[in-house]
Amino acid sequence: MPSPTSGFDRAGGASIGAPLGTPVKVTQGSRTKGGVGESTLRPDGTLKVTGEFAYSSDLWHEDMLWGQILRSTVAHAEIVSLDTSEALATPGVYAVMTYDDLPTDVKHYGLEIQDTPVLAHGKVRHHGEPVAIVAADHPETARRAAAKIKVEYRELPVITDEASATAPDAILVHENRDDHHVGHVPHPNIVHRQPIVRGDADAAAGRADVVVRGEYTFGMQDQAFLGPESGLAVPEEDGGVHLYIATQWLHSDLRQIAPVLGLPENKVRMTLAGVGGAFGGREDLSMQIHACLLALRTGKPVKIVYNRFESFFGHVHRHPAKLFYEHGATRDGKLTHVKCRIVLDGGAYASASPAVVGNASSLGIGPYVVDDVDIEAIALYTNNPPCGAMRGFGAVQACFAYEAQMDKVAKELGLDPVEFRQRNAMEQGALLPTGQRVDSPAPVAELLRRVKAMPLPPERQWESSEGADVRQLPGGLSNTTHGEGVVRGIGYAVGIKNVGFSEGFDDYSTAKVRMEVVAGEPVATVHTAMAEVGQGGVTVHAQIARTELGVAQVTIHPANTEVGSAGSTSASRQTYVTGGAVKNSCELVREKVLEIGRRRFGSHHPAWATAELLLEGGKVVTDGGEVLADLVDVLADEAVEVEAQWRHRPTEPFDLRTGQGNGHVQYSFAAHRAVVEVDTELGLVKVIELACAQDVGKALNPLSVIGQIQGGTTQGLGVAVMEEIIVDPKTAKVRNPSFTDYLIPTILDTPTIPVDVLELADDHAPYGLRGIGEAPTLSSTPAVLAAIRNATGLELDRTPVRPEHLTGT
Amino acid sequence: MDFLRPASWEEALAAKAEHPTAVPIAGGTDVMVEINFDHRRPEYLLDLNRVGDLYEWEVGQDSVRLGASVPYSRIMESLRAELPGLALASHTVASPQIRNRGGVGGNLGTASPAGDAHPALLAAGAEVEAESVRGSRRIPIDAFYTGVKRNALAPDELIRAVHVKKADGPQQYSKVGTRNAMVIAVCAFGLALHPETRTVRTGIGSAAPTPVRARTAEEFLEAALEEDGFWDNGKIITPSVAKQFADLCAAACNPIDDVRGTARYRRHAVGVMARRTLTWTWESYRGARRASKGAA
């Protein structure tokens, strides 16, 4: 057989394109090794690949107990009775707790709306809701004991979609809402509604030569991180607790945990444990409060680790959505108007639904210029699994639909789909439907041009002198075709994602940077509360410190709550915001170091007073390169330390009626070209190649940038052809909570991903960088769907696409 | 849960006789998943990993005696010529790690309709060597699967080996899954031509409560091949014969709708796989015929 050629093409397939804009001036650090712009290796990389990295599930403490959560077996029911006596009587059990055992009046939590009970109170609202918790001296004992808790349910009708949620006699998922959205939603089973109206879409529709309508369905995707929810709570002598936890945002957890425990925040210490992936699924709390409650109740350390089955119930998923779109265009290929309605299913609790609505609506027409738009996005309360943050956050669902629409309009007009997109592509200076001006590069047409210009993979690669190489065919080694029924298709898509927290959120980060001489060498220590979830933030922080402080040695302090908040590791924001905070604190440290230098050595050389001074290669140098002093001599036995907050430009909320407002701070753009081969008889798809072009502003670590783009692309592929949590519409119960039936792409499903990286600086951002993690997840899915449509001629209005959709069975 | 670790086959049989509820475990592909998910908590686990005999195979005159624990990776590497259908099926099992541990005995013991080996065993023709302290017997594969995840073993019996007929003609195996590796079959199909007896045998997986043969389809094809002297003249099978064979295979299915696929899709896919595998096997048969004629 010929040798396989699929898989990542890391070195060969990826390239950094020549910058189109002005490169940002980096004066500091150009002569320091391992600084910004280099592909330095991640410190955790080898450990993770060899299996030696300590994840949160590996935590251990002498004398520790194991916590177990009893979850509801039905989706919507009143709890008639709850009997824990038999569980409590089990030998080895130290504690069983229910809602009635919660220590304070604060019994609910939530990211924005505190609607989630720590333990169910009188009612359960979704399948798998925590009802009781158990601590025992062995995980199996805890599991057995939890199973002995008797819960009697009286089942209620389930709310599962917009029709059942907003029916006149619909049961309210939350009876007594008092959150700040309840005043402007049309029904109490709607979490939040955001209209965005600009121009006059109805009038503009009159000018359209073609009008295209579509209804689209986006399935429920799971983050499917490999490290299950886990952590260890250790009671402390002062009555507080120390929680070692895998999370995306320590301080957000802290804010929600402390009030439930009845402790001041300074008595809840939090340290980041090894995080095995997140993708948004660790923004909400999972077992944090439960472990702390059990630890405080028993006086012993308590560890909780979900298994895979429980993990599917233990975190929010990506909102499934129904999307209704109308696009109009003139014969010359200019969009006249877009109307759309996006219905997101938020499930039983609010989680991040309001912000997801904000993104879906404000980015609802994509990276195109349209003057007349009428957009509405809502999120429902239902009895389906709670949905919240996941990579792409509302922009993913919209992109799937508007890109399908763009292809349909192009087809109606007889235009090439790329050409049609380019005619309507936004550029710097364009207005979003929110009225906000895009004030940094927006190379949408250029990204499409680049991705289209890449060479196409050769056709019929399965043909060899020894017969068909099934590895190159749909079905692979399952040997379903030797070429019969196989048709190639090509599809394009482009997307827009906001970077950072939007809509007026005070999105700051904090960094503590210390510089001192250790063992005769200048060393910088960077301490933030940033959650390293695999994105590579710790690598980049060290690079920034090297660049800004001119040192070789950088120590990254473990992340904990002894330093101020870093904000969330989400919204593609950490390199921007915590990277910005590290840069800012380094600059402040540098100034102080130079002050010390001037104090000590200023009289030795006039340049101390007159020249612009830099820290490079462990020395103080002039901008002309003249060495003034060694940092070791400047610092001597002094340590310089700065802890400072840093913020990006403020944003403002969207008007609740018109959606107008400067809601976003930055955008991230990516375009994909998908090449697929479809076995049209069996409905099996092989994605041959997913080429991506993305503008990253400035690649702080090019290797990490390419890894993020390839990872995001693959996650988008997953929801195009296989990933979906299937919920029974009659019972609202999850039918496939395992990796046996929730399929994620394997290496054999992952195509070659050539990446073309543009670096057009955003002058508002540190080093001109752009958040990058999410954009590739947006356009990957619609590109694959477009390619499958191209191969099959089918409409395909839902994702993921399954064999039965392709075969009409 | 007690963990029994017999050091020999005799000890294993004695343990099974003493504890008929004991669940045998070798590779653990099915058993460990069930235990981890808490779907099953057997009183006794009977670990067969110390019984070396189970990892051996012998190639005889007419058949291969395949130890119950011979891993799929060994079948792929070492028995491709003798058991081509089973070797193709082995390729589709899970991941390399699991193929290094799992064997046909586990598939037979679980008797899930989705077990990857079943269609190949049905198509090739096989007998399951079951043994207890009472003695040994051979169960024809056609009589082995008795219901959903049920088989013909008595409570005190263990599977020692499976005797699979050596291929006397081309064999093929196809499996539909919604990703390219590590996937439970949505449905699967095995086909073996037996030129010596001028018969064909089929096997269908995941499209009925048990693995099944499409007997009507086999009979139809055998008659069609016989009628026009195809075995002798090596002509191309007409599209209408292939289509009817495919339709009869689809009709042999009794599938359900589940999270992995619809019943309608399964029936459709089995038909497509039947038609394609017939084309591939028949092409090989014709090729082999031409080659042997050329040599003569």
Contacts between the chains, C-beta under 8 A, distances in Angstrom:
chain1	res1	chain2	res2	distance
A	143	B	38	7.1
A	307	B	36	6.8
A	307	B	37	7.9
A	309	B	37	5.8
A	474	B	180	8.0
A	475	B	174	7.7
A	475	B	175	7.9
A	475	B	176	7.1
A	475	B	177	7.9
A	475	B	180	6.9
A	476	B	180	3.8
A	476	B	181	6.4
A	477	B	91	4.7
A	477	B	92	6.1
A	477	B	180	7.6
A	477	B	181	7.1
A	478	B	92	4.9
A	478	B	174	6.6
A	478	B	175	4.3
A	478	B	176	6.8
A	478	B	177	5.8
A	478	B	180	7.3
A	478	B	183	7.7
A	479	B	88	5.8
A	479	B	91	7.4
A	479	B	92	7.3
A	479	B	172	7.3
A	479	B	173	6.3
A	479	B	174	5.1
A	479	B	175	7.2
A	480	B	174	4.8
A	480	B	175	7.1
A	480	B	176	6.0
A	480	B	273	6.6
A	480	B	276	7.5
A	481	B	276	6.7
A	482	B	276	7.5
A	482	B	280	6.5
A	484	B	276	5.8
A	484	B	279	7.9
A	485	B	272	7.8
A	681	B	272	4.9
A	682	B	176	6.1
A	682	B	269	5.7
A	682	B	272	5.5
A	682	B	273	7.8
A	683	B	265	7.5
A	684	B	176	6.9
A	684	B	178	7.7
A	686	B	180	6.9
A	721	B	178	7.4
A	721	B	179	7.9
A	722	B	178	5.3
A	722	B	179	5.5
A	726	B	259	5.1
A	735	B	259	4.9
A	736	B	259	4.7
A	738	B	37	7.1
A	740	B	33	7.3
A	740	B	184	6.1
A	741	B	184	7.5
A	741	B	259	5.2
A	741	B	260	6.6
A	743	B	178	6.0
A	743	B	179	5.1
A	743	B	183	6.6
A	745	B	179	6.7
A	746	B	95	8.0
A	746	B	179	6.2
A	746	B	180	6.7
A	746	B	181	4.7
A	746	B	182	5.5
A	747	B	181	7.9
A	748	B	179	7.7
A	748	B	180	4.2
A	748	B	181	4.3
A	749	B	179	5.1
A	749	B	180	4.9
A	749	B	181	7.3
A	802	B	178	6.7
A	802	B	261	7.6
A	803	B	176	7.0
A	803	B	178	6.5
A	803	B	186	7.2
A	803	B	261	6.8
A	803	B	265	5.9
A	803	B	269	7.2
A	804	B	261	6.6
A	804	B	262	5.0
A	804	B	264	7.1
A	804	B	265	4.3
A	807	B	265	6.4
A	807	B	268	5.9
A	807	B	269	7.8
A	809	B	262	6.2
A	809	B	264	4.2
A	809	B	265	4.0
A	809	B	267	7.8
A	809	B	268	4.6
